[in-house]
Amino acid sequence: MKESFTPAPTLDLLEKMATSYPAASPEFRAIELAAKALLFIHASRQGRQFAEYIQGMNDPLTPEQKDFLRSIGLEPEP
């Protein structure tokens, strides 16, 4: 993801995906929420921070994160 985050291409794709579902469906509502989240990130000028967050999602889990996952009944991947 680029530092100059622009949501338009992703929003266009989300709109195309949403047309595959009825407006009252959970899928449509999830896509709509994702679109609103992208607009919020853009409007609040958090694009750079968002890009950094996404890149950090590939980092290995910390011991604290693994402990949290176990505490809610999930087993982290090795």
N, C-alpha and C positions, 0 to 999 in steps of 0.2 A: 504494500500500500504506500502511495506517495505521501510526502509531507504535505503537499498542497492538496488536501483531501477535497474532492468534488463528488457529491453524492449522485449527480444526474445519471451517469451510466448505470449505476446499481439500481436507482429508483426506476429507471425505464425497464430494466429486466424484472424487477419485482412486480411492476404493473402488468407486464405480460404474463408472469406466472400466476398472478392473482385472478386473471380472467378465466383460468382453468377451474375455478371453484365458485360455488354459490356464495353470495355476499354474507350469508349467515353462518357459513361453515367455519370450523375451528382453523382450517388451513388459511382461509382468506383473512381471518382476524389476526393470525400470526404474521402473515405477510404484511398486513396493514401496520401492525405494531412495529415490525422491523423497519418499515419505511419511515414511520414517525420517529423512531430512534435515530435513524440516519439524519433526518432533517434537524433533530435537536442537536446532534453532534455538530453539524455544520453551522447552524444558527448561533450556537453558543461558542463557536470558534475553538472547539476541542478536537479538531481533526488531527493535529500533530500528536496529541496525547492518546487519541484513539489508535492511531497507527502504531505508536510505541507499545500500547497495551496488546494489540493483536500480535505484534512481533514477539512479545514476551510470552505469549501463550504456548510457544514452542519450547520454552525453557523447561528443564526438569522441575518437577514438583519439589518444594522445600519440605523438610521434615514436618513442619507445622501444617502445611497443606495436606500431607498424607495423613497426619493424625486427625485432621478435621474430616476427611473423607471416611476414615474408619469410624469416627464417632457418629456419622449419620448412616452407617451400615453399608458403605461402599468400600471396595477393596481397590486401592490405586494400582495402576499398571506398574510392573517393575521398571 
